[in-house]
Amino acid sequence: MCGIAGIISTNETKNNIDNLLVILKNLINRGKNGTGIAFFDNQYNIQVIKKEISPIQFADELKLNEIDSKIVIGHVRNPTIGEISEFNTQPILDCSGNMAVIHNGTIFNHKDLRKKLINSGHKFNGTVDSEVLPHLIEENYKHMGNLKDAVELSVRDLKGYYTFAVISSYEPDQIILYVQHFPLIKYERENFTIFCSEREPLTHIIPNKLRIRNLKENKIFVIKNN
């Protein structure tokens, strides 16, 4: 079991990273063996910061308050497959660095998918099952040319239990969520949307608990900042 979270806003960006770190620290019950975040820089390139430490250590040790991005996603890891290492910590990038994925769950057929993707030219750095996701989506994006369609095509090949989020520098105005089995909670108002694996961490940063809702399973969600 891991924890995922993210924030997308239309214009308020200064507090996004601070709010995400509050959420991740309150997801420590879901993972303390690795913490990471991904966001867009001013050129809409994806930047990833991750370490094999707890979210509390991550927030305290790294200087992150200068990050200014309308979209930020984060992950806390409780390893089930793959050793504790920075490579196996999420978010995980595709080959090109244009897609980043955070994932909660277990992909049973990850070894078969990994072999197929390697045969197609993809290069893997870690040993965790989640690593097949960005590469699979990257491969399908080549054919579909649309992130939502690439995700929908990718999940047809997955066997297991999974909920994940993906961002892409090809379409930097959105986060794609896919909820298959594990829960995902969403809070939405006019100028920003937050998602998280649990309800309780959101209560530390939002004023109106009545707007928190569970997302339906076996469904894709597109969250845009415009």
N, CA, C and O of each residue as an XYZ file, in Angstrom:
904
protein
N       0.842     -1.194      0.000
C       0.000      0.000      0.000
C       0.876      1.243      0.000
O       1.780      1.376      0.824
N       0.605      2.141     -0.919
C       1.302      3.420     -1.001
C       0.270      4.541     -0.931
O      -0.927      4.286     -0.803
N       0.736      5.765     -1.014
C      -0.164      6.904     -1.015
C       0.177      7.850     -2.143
O       1.351      8.118     -2.398
N      -0.842      8.360     -2.826
C      -0.624      9.328     -3.893
C      -1.470     10.564     -3.636
O      -2.504     10.499     -2.973
N      -1.013     11.695     -4.173
C      -1.732     12.953     -3.997
C      -1.281     13.925     -5.069
O      -0.228     13.749     -5.681
N      -2.092     14.959     -5.293
C      -1.716     15.972     -6.262
C      -2.601     17.192     -6.170
O      -3.705     17.145     -5.627
N      -2.092     18.292     -6.713
C      -2.826     19.556     -6.723
C      -2.686     20.181     -8.101
O      -1.600     20.181     -8.681
N      -3.778     20.710     -8.623
C      -3.759     21.463     -9.871
C      -4.544     22.746     -9.650
O      -5.667     22.709     -9.149
N      -3.958     23.885    -10.023
C      -4.605     25.172     -9.779
C      -4.586     26.017    -11.042
O      -3.776     25.794    -11.941
N      -5.488     26.991    -11.100
C      -5.560     27.865    -12.266
C      -4.587     29.029    -12.152
O      -3.946     29.394    -13.137
N      -4.467     29.613    -10.969
C      -3.576     30.768    -10.828
C      -2.807     30.780     -9.509
O      -1.721     31.355     -9.450
N      -3.327     30.174     -8.465
C      -2.628     30.137     -7.186
C      -1.572     29.037     -7.232
O      -1.910     27.854     -7.284
N      -0.304     29.417     -7.211
C       0.756     28.420     -7.308
C       1.696     28.422     -6.117
O       2.357     27.417     -5.855
N       1.771     29.517     -5.397
C       2.761     29.660     -4.332
C       2.577     28.629     -3.235
O       3.555     28.148     -2.664
N       1.320     28.282     -2.931
C       1.062     27.376     -1.812
C       0.933     25.917     -2.230
O       0.761     25.050     -1.373
N       1.011     25.631     -3.505
C       0.774     24.259     -3.960
C       1.744     23.265     -3.348
O       1.328     22.219     -2.849
N       3.032     23.578     -3.380
C       4.014     22.632     -2.859
C       3.894     22.491     -1.347
O       4.035     21.390     -0.814
N       3.634     23.607     -0.646
C       3.460     23.527      0.808
C       2.270     22.652      1.163
O       2.350     21.817      2.064
N       1.166     22.846      0.451
C      -0.026     22.042      0.725
C       0.202     20.569      0.393
O      -0.264     19.688      1.115
N       0.919     20.303     -0.700
C       1.198     18.911     -1.052
C       2.050     18.242      0.020
O       1.811     17.085      0.366
N       3.032     18.950      0.544
C       3.889     18.371      1.581
C       3.107     18.084      2.856
O       3.363     17.089      3.534
N       2.155     18.953      3.183
C       1.288     18.690      4.344
C       0.514     17.393      4.131
O       0.408     16.567      5.037
N      -0.020     17.224      2.936
C      -0.769     16.005      2.623
C       0.127     14.780      2.714
O      -0.250     13.779      3.324
N       1.311     14.849      2.113
C       2.210     13.691      2.111
C       2.645     13.316      3.520
O       2.743     12.133      3.847
N       2.904     14.311      4.353
C       3.290     14.015      5.743
C       2.166     13.312      6.485
O       2.412     12.483      7.360
N       0.930     13.647      6.132
C      -0.210     13.006      6.780
C      -0.634     11.712      6.090
O      -1.627     11.091      6.470
N       0.128     11.316      5.073
C      -0.043     10.002      4.447
C       1.043      9.032      4.887
O       1.200      7.969      4.285
N       1.793      9.380      5.924
C       2.937      8.562      6.328
C       2.519      7.151      6.724
O       3.324      6.223      6.645
N       1.272      6.980      7.147
C       0.788      5.636      7.467
C       0.743      4.738      6.230
O       0.678      3.515      6.349
N       0.778      5.343      5.052
C       0.755      4.576      3.804
C       2.149      4.340      3.231
O       2.301      3.598      2.260
N       3.148      4.952      3.811
C       4.493      4.736      3.298
C       5.508      5.691      3.881
O       5.287      6.901      3.915
N       6.628      5.145      4.343
C       7.698      5.982      4.886
C       9.073      5.564      4.370
O      10.096      6.003      4.896
N       9.099      4.716      3.342
C      10.368      4.241      2.789
C      10.762      4.941      1.496
O      11.735      4.559      0.847
N      10.014      5.953      1.130
C      10.332      6.717     -0.069
C       9.296      7.803     -0.284
O       8.101      7.581     -0.090
N       9.761      8.985     -0.688
C       8.873     10.121     -0.918
C       9.356     10.866     -2.151
O      10.559     11.025     -2.359
N       8.412     11.321     -2.968
C       8.809     12.067     -4.150
C       7.713     12.969     -4.671
O       6.532     12.772     -4.388
N       8.131     13.971     -5.444
C       7.187     14.897     -6.069
C       7.604     15.118     -7.522
O       8.767     14.939     -7.882
N       6.640     15.508     -8.344
C       6.909     15.922     -9.722
C       6.112     17.185    -10.002
O       5.009     17.367     -9.487
N       6.690     18.060    -10.830
C       6.037     19.332    -11.144
C       6.600     19.847    -12.464
O       7.589     19.322    -12.977
N       5.962     20.877    -13.004
C       6.435     21.504    -14.236
C       7.259     22.740    -13.913
O       6.893     23.529    -13.042
N       8.391     22.908    -14.628
C       9.149     24.142    -14.483
C       8.570     25.198    -15.425
O       7.516     24.982    -16.024
N       9.251     26.334    -15.559
C       8.720     27.436    -16.364
C       8.645     27.117    -17.849
O       7.921     27.771    -18.600
N       9.401     26.102    -18.268
C       9.379     25.697    -19.671
C       8.480     24.473    -19.898
O       8.504     23.866    -20.969
N       7.704     24.129    -18.898
C       6.797     22.973    -18.934
C       7.535     21.648    -19.067
O       6.989     20.674    -19.587
N       8.771     21.617    -18.597
C       9.490     20.359    -18.456
C       9.172     19.760    -17.095
O       8.997     20.489    -16.119
N       9.097     18.442    -17.025
C       8.809     17.782    -15.756
C      10.081     17.682    -14.926
O      11.120     17.229    -15.406
N       9.980     18.111    -13.683
C      11.070     17.984    -12.720
C      10.631     17.008    -11.624
O       9.506     17.084    -11.130
N      11.514     16.106    -11.256
C      11.216     15.120    -10.212
C      12.247     15.238     -9.102
O      13.451     15.299     -9.351
N      11.748     15.269     -7.870
C      12.608     15.233     -6.683
C      12.124     14.069     -5.828
O      10.957     14.029     -5.441
N      13.007     13.127     -5.532
C      12.595     11.970     -4.741
C      13.786     11.393     -3.995
O      14.928     11.462     -4.450
N      13.484     10.819     -2.831
C      14.510     10.185     -2.007
C      13.875      9.041     -1.237
O      12.670      9.045     -0.986
N      14.685      8.063     -0.865
C      14.189      6.910     -0.122
C      14.143      7.230      1.375
O      14.808      6.586      2.187
N      13.330      8.252      1.719
C      13.152      8.696      3.100
C      11.668      8.942      3.346
O      10.869      8.935      2.410
N      11.305      9.159      4.598
C       9.907      9.388      4.961
C       9.457     10.762      4.485
O      10.292     11.630      4.231
N       8.144     10.974      4.360
C       7.666     12.294      3.939
C       8.006     13.399      4.928
O       8.176     14.552      4.532
N       8.105     13.065      6.201
C       8.482     14.075      7.192
C       9.928     14.501      6.977
O      10.230     15.694      6.973
N      10.823     13.535      6.800
C      12.221     13.858      6.499
C      12.334     14.622      5.183
O      13.100     15.580      5.075
N      11.583     14.198      4.207
C      11.602     14.822      2.883
C      11.262     16.301      2.982
O      11.957     17.145      2.415
N      10.195     16.610      3.700
C       9.759     17.999      3.835
C      10.741     18.822      4.655
O      10.940     20.007      4.385
N      11.358     18.198      5.657
C      12.264     18.926      6.545
C      13.649     19.139      5.939
O      14.265     20.182      6.157
N      14.143     18.157      5.180
C      15.529     18.192      4.715
C      15.718     18.910      3.385
O      16.775     19.492      3.142
N      14.705     18.875      2.522
C      14.858     19.455      1.190
C      14.260     20.859      1.135
O      13.218     21.126      1.733
N      14.924     21.736      0.418
C      14.466     23.117      0.270
C      13.522     23.194     -0.930
O      13.961     23.298     -2.076
N      12.230     23.144     -0.648
C      11.246     23.041     -1.721
C      10.337     24.256     -1.825
O       9.469     24.306     -2.697
N      10.525     25.236     -0.945
C       9.566     26.338     -0.895
C       9.669     27.285     -2.088
O       8.808     28.147     -2.264
N      10.708     27.140     -2.911
C      10.844     27.999     -4.088
C      10.113     27.432     -5.303
O      10.020     28.096     -6.336
N       9.601     26.225     -5.189
C       8.908     25.605     -6.322
C       7.590     26.323     -6.581
O       6.779     26.505     -5.673
N       7.389     26.726     -7.822
C       6.200     27.482     -8.205
C       5.596     26.821     -9.441
O       6.052     27.054    -10.561
N       4.573     25.998     -9.238
C       3.993     25.246    -10.349
C       2.498     25.087    -10.147
O       2.030     24.877     -9.028
N       1.753     25.188    -11.236
C       0.306     25.010    -11.149
C      -0.087     23.557    -10.930
O      -1.195     23.267    -10.479
N       0.823     22.646    -11.250
C       0.555     21.218    -11.087
C       1.682     20.580    -10.294
O       2.853     20.708    -10.653
N       1.326     19.892     -9.213
C       2.299     19.135     -8.423
C       1.661     17.803     -8.039
O       0.488     17.754     -7.669
N       2.436     16.729     -8.127
C       1.955     15.416     -7.691
C       2.996     14.800     -6.768
O       4.183     15.109     -6.865
N       2.542     13.921     -5.866
C       3.474     13.331     -4.916
C       3.099     11.915     -4.536
O       1.977     11.464     -4.767
N       4.072     11.216     -3.941
C       3.918      9.796     -3.629
C       4.690      9.458     -2.366
O       5.785      9.973     -2.142
N       4.112      8.588     -1.539
C       4.838      7.984     -0.415
C       4.816      6.476     -0.622
O       3.805      5.912     -1.040
N       5.947      5.826     -0.324
C       6.109      4.424     -0.714
C       6.209      3.484      0.474
O       6.950      3.720      1.428
N       5.437      2.412      0.380
C       5.562      1.256      1.259
C       5.845      0.073      0.341
O       4.908     -0.479     -0.236
N       7.103     -0.336      0.186
C       7.470     -1.270     -0.878
C       6.885     -2.662     -0.716
O       6.900     -3.241      0.370
N       6.367     -3.187     -1.824
C       5.931     -4.584     -1.897
C       6.732     -5.338     -2.956
O       7.002     -6.530     -2.809
N       7.109     -4.635     -4.020
C       7.946     -5.203     -5.079
C       9.117     -4.251     -5.310
O       8.914     -3.047     -5.467
N      10.327     -4.776     -5.331
C      11.499     -3.941     -5.563
C      12.088     -3.418     -4.269
O      11.366     -3.090     -3.328
N      13.423     -3.344     -4.233
C      14.108     -2.907     -3.020
C      13.898     -1.415     -2.778
O      13.419     -0.687     -3.647
N      14.268     -0.982     -1.578
C      14.194      0.436     -1.245
C      15.372      1.141     -1.909
O      16.526      0.894     -1.559
N      15.082      2.011     -2.860
C      16.124      2.745     -3.568
C      15.507      3.988     -4.187
O      14.286      4.107     -4.283
N      16.362      4.911     -4.604
C      15.851      6.120     -5.241
C      15.197      5.792     -6.582
O      14.181      6.392     -6.935
N      15.765      4.850     -7.329
C      15.186      4.471     -8.620
C      13.771      3.919     -8.457
O      12.912      4.154     -9.307
N      13.526      3.190     -7.373
C      12.215      2.587     -7.153
C      11.243      3.519     -6.448
O      10.071      3.183     -6.275
N      11.717      4.675     -6.046
C      10.852      5.679     -5.437
C      10.115      6.425     -6.542
O      10.663      6.644     -7.623
N       8.897      6.806     -6.274
C       8.076      7.507     -7.262
C       8.004      8.999     -6.933
O       8.244      9.409     -5.797
N       7.667      9.812     -7.956
C       7.198      9.544     -9.304
C       8.270      8.908    -10.191
O       9.469      9.060     -9.959
N       7.793      8.187    -11.217
C       8.674      7.514    -12.158
C       8.446      8.101    -13.548
O       7.310      8.306    -13.975
N       9.553      8.366    -14.244
C       9.496      8.961    -15.573
C       9.547      7.905    -16.670
O       9.994      6.778    -16.452
N       9.082      8.292    -17.847
C       9.259      7.461    -19.030
C      10.668      7.680    -19.587
O      11.471      8.383    -18.975
N      10.970      7.088    -20.733
C      12.309      7.214    -21.328
C      12.659      8.656    -21.675
O      13.797      9.087    -21.485
N      11.688      9.393    -22.179
C      11.940     10.746    -22.664
C      11.921     11.794    -21.564
O      12.378     12.918    -21.771
N      11.400     11.438    -20.400
C      11.248     12.414    -19.327
C      10.047     13.316    -19.505
O       9.914     14.326    -18.815
N       9.168     12.955    -20.429
C       7.989     13.776    -20.713
C       6.722     13.298    -20.021
O       5.671     13.925    -20.157
N       6.803     12.198    -19.280
C       5.662     11.696    -18.521
C       6.124     11.249    -17.149
O       7.194     10.658    -17.002
N       5.310     11.534    -16.149
C       5.595     11.097    -14.782
C       4.346     10.454    -14.209
O       3.236     10.952    -14.391
N       4.540      9.343    -13.515
C       3.424      8.567    -12.966
C       3.633      8.340    -11.479
O       4.750      8.091    -11.025
N       2.535      8.431    -10.723
C       2.493      7.976     -9.331
C       1.427      6.897     -9.244
O       0.354      7.031     -9.833
N       1.719      5.824     -8.509
C       0.874      4.626     -8.567
C       0.725      4.014     -7.189
O       1.683      3.936     -6.420
N      -0.482      3.585     -6.888
C      -0.773      2.805     -5.689
C      -1.402      1.495     -6.133
O      -2.415      1.489     -6.833
N      -0.795      0.378     -5.720
C      -1.344     -0.917     -6.098
C      -0.257     -1.891     -6.491
O       0.922     -1.681     -6.205
N      -0.672     -2.965     -7.153
C       0.255     -3.994     -7.618
C      -0.138     -4.419     -9.025
O      -1.292     -4.763     -9.278
N       0.819     -4.396     -9.933
C       0.593     -4.838    -11.306
C       1.148     -6.247    -11.433
O       2.364     -6.441    -11.454
N       0.267     -7.224    -11.517
C       0.677     -8.625    -11.478
C       1.516     -9.030    -12.689
O       2.437     -9.837    -12.564
N       1.208     -8.483    -13.840
C       1.896     -8.895    -15.071
C       3.020     -7.933    -15.458
O       3.329     -7.776    -16.639
N       3.622     -7.295    -14.468
C       4.646     -6.289    -14.772
C       5.876     -6.889    -15.444
O       6.517     -6.218    -16.253
N       6.223     -8.138    -15.129
C       7.410     -8.745    -15.747
C       7.209     -8.964    -17.242
O       8.106     -8.702    -18.043
N       6.029     -9.443    -17.610
C       5.738     -9.643    -19.032
C       5.703     -8.311    -19.781
O       6.224     -8.198    -20.891
N       5.083     -7.305    -19.158
C       5.019     -5.988    -19.788
C       6.409     -5.377    -19.926
O       6.726     -4.752    -20.938
N       7.228     -5.564    -18.904
C       8.592     -5.034    -18.942
C       9.372     -5.632    -20.126
O      10.061     -4.915    -20.851
N       9.252     -6.943    -20.308
C       9.960     -7.608    -21.410
C       9.513     -7.050    -22.761
O      10.339     -6.771    -23.630
N       8.206     -6.893    -22.926
C       7.686     -6.371    -24.190
C       8.177     -4.947    -24.445
O       8.540     -4.596    -25.567
N       8.182     -4.138    -23.394
C       8.601     -2.746    -23.544
C      10.101     -2.643    -23.813
O      10.534     -1.805    -24.603
N      10.886     -3.485    -23.164
C      12.329     -3.512    -23.434
C      12.586     -3.909    -24.883
O      13.461     -3.348    -25.542
N      11.821     -4.877    -25.373
C      11.957     -5.299    -26.771
C      11.569     -4.190    -27.745
O      11.997     -4.181    -28.899
N      10.746     -3.251    -27.256
C      10.345     -2.109    -28.087
C      11.310     -0.938    -27.956
O      11.122      0.105    -28.581
N      12.352     -1.120    -27.130
C      13.379     -0.088    -27.019
C      13.366      0.723    -25.750
O      14.161      1.653    -25.608
N      12.483      0.400    -24.819
C      12.415      1.161    -23.571
C      13.511      0.719    -22.611
O      13.904     -0.447    -22.585
N      13.999      1.680    -21.821
C      15.065      1.410    -20.857
C      14.534      1.624    -19.444
O      13.929      2.655    -19.147
N      14.765      0.645    -18.581
C      14.301      0.682    -17.201
C      15.483      0.892    -16.260
O      16.584      0.398    -16.500
N      15.231      1.636    -15.186
C      16.271      1.915    -14.197
C      16.075      1.159    -12.892
O      17.042      0.856    -12.194
N      14.809      0.851    -12.558
C      14.511      0.209    -11.289
C      13.952     -1.188    -11.473
O      14.020     -1.769    -12.556
N      13.395     -1.715    -10.386
C      12.842     -3.073    -10.401
C      11.395     -3.112     -9.930
O      10.821     -4.192     -9.791
N      10.807     -1.964     -9.687
C       9.455     -1.912     -9.146
C       8.427     -2.110    -10.265
O       8.658     -1.723    -11.410
N       7.288     -2.719     -9.913
C       6.244     -2.986    -10.905
C       5.680     -1.709    -11.519
O       5.300     -1.695    -12.690
N       5.625     -0.645    -10.735
C       5.043      0.618    -11.194
C       5.777      1.205    -12.390
O       5.212      2.006    -13.135
N       7.032      0.812    -12.577
C       7.842      1.422    -13.634
C       7.319      1.112    -15.031
O       7.639      1.826    -15.981
N       6.522      0.059    -15.167
C       5.987     -0.235    -16.504
C       4.962      0.810    -16.937
O       4.740      0.992    -18.135
N       4.337      1.493    -15.991
C       3.248      2.412    -16.332
C       3.686      3.567    -17.226
O       3.114      3.731    -18.303
N       4.680      4.383    -16.833
C       5.034      5.496    -17.720
C       5.530      5.038    -19.085
O       5.288      5.708    -20.089
N       6.221      3.904    -19.129
C       6.725      3.409    -20.412
C       5.595      2.879    -21.290
O       5.604      3.076    -22.505
N       4.629      2.211    -20.679
C       3.481      1.710    -21.434
C       2.655      2.863    -21.985
O       2.220      2.829    -23.136
N       2.440      3.882    -21.162
C       1.683      5.056    -21.618
C       2.462      5.794    -22.702
O       1.883      6.259    -23.684
N       3.783      5.900    -22.519
C       4.633      6.528    -23.536
C       4.511      5.800    -24.874
O       4.379      6.429    -25.923
N       4.556      4.483    -24.825
C       4.464      3.683    -26.048
C       3.120      3.894    -26.736
O       3.065      4.047    -27.956
N       2.044      3.901    -25.966
C       0.719      4.071    -26.558
C       0.463      5.506    -27.004
O      -0.338      5.746    -27.907
N       1.145      6.461    -26.368
C       0.997      7.856    -26.791
C       1.536      8.055    -28.207
O       1.037      8.895    -28.955
N       2.546      7.283    -28.565
C       3.101      7.374    -29.924
C       2.028      7.080    -30.971
O       2.038      7.653    -32.060
N       1.108      6.183    -30.630
C       0.073      5.771    -31.579
C      -1.198      6.613    -31.447
O      -1.894      6.855    -32.433
N      -1.494      7.056    -30.223
C      -2.757      7.747    -29.987
C      -2.634      9.262    -30.124
O      -3.561      9.917    -30.600
N      -1.491      9.825    -29.709
C      -1.297     11.267    -29.779
C      -2.144     12.056    -28.809
O      -2.297     13.269    -28.958
N      -2.696     11.383    -27.816
C      -3.567     12.013    -26.822
C      -3.375     11.279    -25.508
O      -3.428     10.049    -25.469
N      -3.150     12.028    -24.423
C      -2.800     11.396    -23.155
C      -3.939     10.558    -22.594
O      -3.712      9.435    -22.144
N      -5.152     11.079    -22.612
C      -6.296     10.333    -22.090
C      -6.478      9.023    -22.856
O      -6.681      7.968    -22.254
N      -6.406      9.095    -24.174
C      -6.561      7.885    -24.987
C      -5.430      6.893    -24.729
O      -5.651      5.683    -24.707
N      -4.216      7.413    -24.535
C      -3.071      6.540    -24.267
C      -3.231      5.816    -22.935
O      -2.867      4.646    -22.817
N      -3.769      6.502    -21.937
C      -4.009      5.871    -20.632
C      -5.089      4.805    -20.754
O      -4.935      3.698    -20.237
N      -6.178      5.135    -21.434
C      -7.266      4.164    -21.595
C      -6.796      2.917    -22.333
O      -7.213      1.807    -22.002
N      -5.940      3.088    -23.321
C      -5.404      1.941    -24.045
C      -4.449      1.142    -23.163
O      -4.412     -0.086    -23.235
N      -3.689      1.830    -22.344
C      -2.693      1.166    -21.496
C      -3.333      0.265    -20.451
O      -2.844     -0.837    -20.201
N      -4.417      0.718    -19.840
C      -5.010     -0.069    -18.756
C      -5.602     -1.388    -19.257
O      -5.843     -2.300    -18.467
N      -5.835     -1.490    -20.551
C      -6.326     -2.755    -21.105
C      -5.289     -3.861    -20.966
O      -5.631     -5.044    -20.943
N      -4.021     -3.473    -20.873
C      -2.948     -4.463    -20.765
C      -2.581     -4.790    -19.323
O      -1.775     -5.690    -19.083
N      -3.155     -4.079    -18.364
C      -2.765     -4.252    -16.964
C      -3.590     -5.331    -16.282
O      -4.804     -5.419    -16.471
N      -2.912     -6.150    -15.484
C      -3.573     -7.123    -14.620
C      -3.133     -6.842    -13.188
O      -1.940     -6.770    -12.893
N      -4.113     -6.685    -12.309
C      -3.777     -6.397    -10.919
C      -4.742     -5.413    -10.309
O      -5.896     -5.299    -10.723
N      -4.247     -4.706     -9.316
C      -5.028     -3.688     -8.614
C      -4.232     -2.392     -8.665
O      -3.057     -2.371     -8.301
N      -4.860     -1.316     -9.110
C      -4.074     -0.105     -9.318
C      -4.961      1.135     -9.350
O      -6.108      1.105     -9.796
N      -4.389      2.208     -8.864
C      -4.904      3.555     -9.031
C      -3.685      4.430     -9.284
O      -2.696      4.331     -8.557
N      -3.736      5.282    -10.298
C      -2.541      6.063    -10.601
C      -2.903      7.419    -11.201
O      -4.032      7.656    -11.630
N      -1.903      8.299    -11.214
C      -2.022      9.615    -11.836
C      -0.834      9.818    -12.754
O       0.269      9.347    -12.474
N      -1.064     10.526    -13.861
C       0.010     10.789    -14.815
C      -0.055     12.237    -15.283
O      -1.133     12.777    -15.530
N       1.117     12.855    -15.400
C       1.227     14.176    -16.015
C       2.189     14.065    -17.194
O       3.042     13.179    -17.231
N       2.040     14.973    -18.153
C       2.881     14.925    -19.346
C       3.199     16.331    -19.824
O       2.329     17.202    -19.836
N       4.443     16.548    -20.216
C       4.832     17.843    -20.768
C       4.235     18.057    -22.156
O       4.252     19.175    -22.671
N       3.708     16.996    -22.765
C       2.992     17.153    -24.030
C       1.642     17.841    -23.819
O       1.155     18.547    -24.702
N       1.048     17.637    -22.660
C      -0.249     18.231    -22.322
C      -0.172     18.743    -20.883
O      -0.764     18.152    -19.980
N       0.563     19.852    -20.669
C       0.903     20.290    -19.309
C      -0.199     21.033    -18.568
O       0.044     21.624    -17.516
N      -1.397     21.004    -19.109
C      -2.510     21.694    -18.458
C      -3.424     20.738    -17.704
O      -4.520     21.131    -17.305
N      -3.001     19.485    -17.499
C      -3.924     18.514    -16.922
C      -3.211     17.402    -16.164
O      -2.019     17.151    -16.340
N      -3.995     16.749    -15.318
C      -3.602     15.507    -14.661
C      -4.626     14.451    -15.063
O      -5.831     14.696    -15.005
N      -4.151     13.290    -15.468
C      -5.037     12.167    -15.756
C      -5.014     11.220    -14.562
O      -3.946     10.805    -14.112
N      -6.189     10.883    -14.054
C      -6.326      9.927    -12.958
C      -7.026      8.679    -13.476
O      -7.977      8.764    -14.254
N      -6.548      7.526    -13.038
C      -7.283      6.294    -13.318
C      -7.485      5.550    -12.006
O      -6.528      5.178    -11.327
N      -8.750      5.341    -11.667
C      -9.114      4.671    -10.417
C      -9.671      3.303    -10.774
O     -10.758      3.197    -11.342
N      -8.918      2.252    -10.440
C      -9.378      0.906    -10.764
C      -9.881      0.171     -9.527
O     -10.959     -0.423     -9.548
N      -9.112      0.211     -8.470
C      -9.483     -0.558     -7.278
C      -9.280      0.241     -5.995
O     -10.191      0.347     -5.174
N      -8.095      0.798     -5.825
C      -7.797      1.511     -4.587
C      -8.457      2.886     -4.595
O      -8.556      3.513     -5.650
N      -8.908      3.362     -3.440
C      -9.699      4.593     -3.390
C      -8.892      5.838     -3.750
O      -7.672      5.884     -3.594
N      -9.609      6.832     -4.232
C      -9.027      8.143     -4.474
C     -10.077      9.185     -4.119
O     -11.233      9.098     -4.533
N      -9.649     10.167     -3.345
C     -10.536     11.213     -2.844
C     -10.233     12.505     -3.588
O      -9.074     12.798     -3.880
N     -11.266     13.278     -3.897
C     -11.055     14.541     -4.610
C     -11.788     15.672     -3.914
O     -12.918     15.524     -3.449
N     -11.093     16.825     -3.858
C     -11.700     18.068     -3.378
C     -11.562     19.088     -4.494
O     -10.489     19.243     -5.077
N     -12.653     19.784     -4.786
C     -12.641     20.700     -5.921
C     -13.336     22.001     -5.568
O     -14.393     22.016     -4.937
N     -12.712     23.097     -5.993
C     -13.384     24.384     -5.953
C     -12.983     25.160     -7.203
O     -12.320     24.609     -8.083
N     -13.373     26.429     -7.295
C     -13.234     27.151     -8.557
C     -11.806     27.204     -9.081
O     -11.586     27.011    -10.277
N     -10.834     27.460     -8.215
C      -9.481     27.710     -8.711
C      -8.473     26.608     -8.429
O      -7.301     26.755     -8.779
N      -8.887     25.514     -7.810
C      -7.952     24.396     -7.673
C      -8.684     23.100     -7.348
O      -9.818     23.100     -6.869
N      -7.988     21.986     -7.627
C      -8.478     20.647     -7.328
C      -7.360     19.867     -6.658
O      -6.197     19.960     -7.053
N      -7.726     19.095     -5.635
C      -6.769     18.259     -4.917
C      -7.276     16.821     -4.948
O      -8.476     16.583     -4.808
N      -6.370     15.863     -5.130
C      -6.743     14.459     -4.978
C      -5.774     13.787     -4.022
O      -4.639     14.231     -3.849
N      -6.242     12.706     -3.403
C      -5.448     12.052     -2.366
C      -5.986     10.642     -2.130
O      -7.158     10.366     -2.384
N      -5.121      9.757     -1.644
C      -5.535      8.379     -1.365
C      -6.475      8.276     -0.174
O      -7.225      7.307     -0.059
N      -6.443      9.267      0.713
C      -7.281      9.234      1.909
C      -7.940     10.586      2.140
O      -7.467     11.617      1.661
N      -9.031     10.561      2.878
C      -9.776     11.771      3.189
C      -9.095     12.620      4.259
O      -9.044     13.844      4.139
N      -8.572     11.977      5.307
C      -8.079     12.711      6.475
C      -6.984     13.725      6.155
O      -7.049     14.838      6.676
N      -5.973     13.407      5.324
C      -4.935     14.405      5.039
C      -5.469     15.693      4.420
O      -4.895     16.762      4.627
N      -6.561     15.603      3.664
C      -7.124     16.797      3.042
C      -7.711     17.752      4.065
O      -7.739     18.962      3.841
N      -8.177     17.225      5.179
C      -8.819     18.072      6.184
C      -7.839     19.037      6.840
O      -8.260     19.968      7.526
N      -6.539     18.828      6.641
C      -5.538     19.722      7.225
C      -5.352     21.001      6.420
O      -4.740     21.952      6.908
N      -5.871     21.041      5.192
C      -5.603     22.210      4.351
C      -6.840     22.813      3.699
O      -6.738     23.864      3.066
N      -8.003     22.184      3.831
C      -9.179     22.711      3.138
C     -10.223     23.195      4.134
O     -10.333     22.654      5.234
N     -10.992     24.216      3.749
C     -11.968     24.794      4.666
C     -13.318     24.088      4.684
O     -14.034     24.146      5.684
N     -13.668     23.423      3.591
C     -15.015     22.872      3.464
C     -14.951     21.370      3.233
O     -14.713     20.918      2.113
N     -15.161     20.604      4.285
C     -15.068     19.150      4.186
C     -16.215     18.547      3.376
O     -16.124     17.408      2.918
N     -17.291     19.310      3.200
C     -18.450     18.777      2.493
C     -18.170     18.576      1.005
O     -18.883     17.829      0.334
N     -17.133     19.239      0.488
C     -16.820     19.114     -0.934
C     -15.880     17.945     -1.232
O     -15.531     17.716     -2.390
N     -15.472     17.216     -0.217
C     -14.615     16.052     -0.423
C     -15.485     14.885     -0.887
O     -16.512     14.593     -0.275
N     -15.079     14.224     -1.958
C     -15.872     13.094     -2.440
C     -14.971     11.979     -2.965
O     -13.844     12.217     -3.399
N     -15.493     10.770     -2.915
C     -14.785      9.612     -3.451
C     -15.001      9.516     -4.958
O     -16.114      9.716     -5.445
N     -13.944      9.213     -5.685
C     -14.061      9.001     -7.120
C     -14.476      7.561     -7.402
O     -14.075      6.642     -6.687
N     -15.273      7.370     -8.434
C     -15.778      6.041     -8.763
C     -14.661      5.152     -9.302
O     -13.716      5.622     -9.934
N     -14.797      3.855     -9.034
C     -13.798      2.895     -9.498
C     -13.990      2.560    -10.978
O     -15.061      2.757    -11.551
N     -12.909      2.045    -11.575
C     -12.892      1.639    -12.982
C     -13.275      2.784    -13.912
O     -14.078      2.633    -14.832
N     -12.665      3.938    -13.632
C     -13.004      5.120    -14.415
C     -11.792      6.030    -14.541
O     -10.949      6.096    -13.647
N     -11.720      6.729    -15.667
C     -10.665      7.705    -15.907
C     -11.207      9.107    -15.659
O     -12.364      9.401    -15.959
N     -10.355      9.966    -15.108
C     -10.738     11.344    -14.810
C      -9.680     12.276    -15.388
O      -8.481     12.030    -15.256
N     -10.134     13.341    -16.024
C      -9.236     14.359    -16.556
C      -9.466     15.642    -15.770
O     -10.571     16.184    -15.771
N      -8.427     16.126    -15.101
C      -8.520     17.360    -14.320
C      -7.669     18.414    -15.004
O      -6.461     18.234    -15.163
N      -8.291     19.514    -15.411
C      -7.570     20.569    -16.128
C      -7.497     21.840    -15.287
O      -8.294     22.048    -14.371
N      -6.518     22.688    -15.621
C      -6.363     23.934    -14.866
C      -6.811     25.140    -15.676
O      -6.336     26.254    -15.454
N      -7.729     24.917    -16.619
C      -8.262     26.052    -17.367
C      -9.765     25.886    -17.551
O     -10.410     26.739    -18.159
